[in-house]
Amino acid sequence: MPTIKIALCTLELDLAGVETLKDKRSIIKSLLARLHNTFNVSTSEVDFHDLPGSSVIAFVVVTTATNHAHSTVSTILNWIEKHCPEAEIVNQHIEIL
């Protein structure tokens, strides 16, 4: 049986200028859907549900190689910075299980 590696990445996001939960949900739902569709990862908002200007999201990468897990997480982080400027990454935590 192959070895399975799981990369869990948790991101705290600052949503500058967002003042309503409706606007926040629009940004976060779009970001999570785009991450899932582009990278085939599982995604979720995991904290700060009721704070309009902040969010904590997580995504998971499942693979068989640690270096592939790190590479994929790095690619996703770069993609977020490039394609979602309204969500600034202020903190990140990566675990490889």
Secondary structure as UniProt FT lines:
FT   STRAND          5..14
FT   TURN            16..17
FT   HELIX           21..39
FT   STRAND          42..47
FT   TURN            49..50
FT   TURN            52..53
FT   STRAND          54..63
FT   HELIX           66..83
FT   TURN            85..86
FT   STRAND          88..96
//
